[in-house]
Amino acid sequence: MQRYKLSDMTKGWFVGAFEPVALHTDAAEVAVKTYTGGSHEKRHMHKVAHELTLILTGRARMNDSVYEAGDIVVIEPGEATDFEALTDVTTVVVKLPSVAGDKYEC
């Protein structure tokens, strides 16, 4: 058994084809991300990967829709989205597959 700290990972990403990670794989990327209310991420898309975002706590806006704890958002390849934390927010993000460089700002 190995032990890792989420705080040692880059922006909450702990599974994927990059370093540092707890599990290196091309199959998927997984992150637990925390945001303070009012913070945001720029509009972007993936050409290859599907991205699933679970709002674990808080409320966020993506593409002018509001999501809250328990909501799961599935973003298809080629579909752009932005992200705004309306409150303090914790998300779990899964990307399938893990493809280096597959993030394009719009």
C-alpha positions in Angstrom: 0.0 0.0 0.0 1.2 3.5 -0.8 0.1 6.8 0.7 -0.2 10.2 -0.9 -1.4 13.6 0.0 -3.9 15.5 -2.2 -2.0 18.7 -1.2 1.1 17.3 -3.0 -0.8 16.9 -6.3 -1.1 19.6 -9.0 -4.5 21.5 -8.7 -6.1 18.4 -7.1 -5.3 16.0 -10.0 -4.3 12.7 -8.5 -4.9 10.1 -11.3 -3.7 10.5 -14.9 -0.9 10.4 -17.4 1.2 13.2 -15.8 3.3 13.8 -12.6 2.9 13.9 -9.7 0.0 11.5 -9.4 -1.0 8.7 -7.0 -1.9 6.5 -10.0 -0.3 6.9 -13.5 -2.6 5.8 -16.3 -3.7 6.9 -19.8 -7.3 5.6 -19.1 -8.6 8.5 -17.0 -7.8 11.6 -15.0 -9.4 12.3 -11.6 -9.2 15.4 -9.4 -10.8 16.8 -6.3 -10.8 20.6 -6.8 -11.7 23.3 -4.3 -12.7 26.9 -5.2 -13.5 29.9 -3.2 -16.7 31.8 -4.0 -16.2 34.2 -7.0 -13.3 32.3 -8.5 -13.6 31.0 -12.1 -11.9 29.0 -14.8 -11.7 30.2 -18.4 -13.9 28.7 -21.1 -12.2 25.6 -22.6 -12.9 22.4 -24.4 -11.4 19.0 -24.9 -11.2 17.5 -28.4 -10.7 13.9 -27.2 -11.8 13.5 -23.6 -15.2 13.4 -22.0 -15.2 15.5 -18.7 -17.6 14.7 -15.8 -17.9 17.2 -13.0 -19.6 16.3 -9.7 -20.5 19.3 -7.5 -19.7 17.8 -4.1 -20.4 20.9 -2.1 -21.5 24.4 -2.9 -23.0 26.0 -6.0 -21.4 26.8 -9.4 -22.3 28.1 -12.8 -21.2 26.4 -16.0 -22.5 27.7 -19.4 -25.1 29.9 -17.7 -26.6 27.0 -15.8 -26.4 26.8 -12.0 -25.4 23.5 -10.4 -25.4 22.5 -6.7 -24.2 19.7 -4.5 -25.1 16.3 -6.0 -25.3 17.5 -9.6 -23.2 15.7 -12.2 -22.4 17.6 -15.4 -21.2 15.5 -18.5 -19.3 17.5 -21.1 -18.8 15.8 -24.5 -15.6 16.2 -26.6 -15.8 19.4 -28.6 -18.3 21.0 -26.1 -16.9 24.2 -24.5 -17.6 25.3 -20.9 -16.5 27.8 -18.3 -16.8 27.5 -14.5 -17.7 30.1 -11.8 -17.9 29.3 -8.1 -21.0 31.0 -6.8 -20.1 29.9 -3.3 -17.1 27.9 -1.9 -17.2 24.8 -4.1 -15.6 21.3 -4.0 -15.8 19.2 -7.2 -14.7 15.8 -8.3 -13.7 15.9 -11.9 -13.2 12.8 -14.1 -11.7 13.0 -17.7 -11.7 10.0 -20.0 -9.2 9.3 -21.4 -6.1 11.1 -20.1 -4.6 12.9 -23.1 -1.7 15.3 -22.7 -2.5 18.7 -24.2 -6.2 18.0 -24.7 -7.3 21.4 -23.2 -8.1 24.3 -25.5 -9.1 27.7 -24.3 -12.0 29.2 -26.3 
